[in-house]
Amino acid sequence: MSLLQSFCPATGELVWEGQVADRPAVLAKLALAREAFDSWSQTALSDRIDYVERYRQALVARTDQLAAAIGRETGKPL
């Protein structure tokens, strides 16, 4: 696997890096997602809404961190 890096265009600072998935890794994750879909599709709508709402709350709790990360990656001030 190769390395993917993101640099702040304003400073050249490394913002993050990670591995690029190869075709077998992507296909393996797709297979897992297909398996998970069966149980997810049987989950009650109210439970799905609860999961999405908890995710929204987690994002809101990290708004400042997310904004700072986006600013660094795009090279723009907040």
PyMOL commands that set and color helices and strands:
alter all, ss='L'
color gray80, all
select helices_A, chain A and resi 23-41+45-61+63-74
alter helices_A, ss='H'
color red, helices_A
select strands_A, chain A and resi 3-7+14-19
alter strands_A, ss='S'
color yellow, strands_A
deselect
rebuild
show_as cartoon
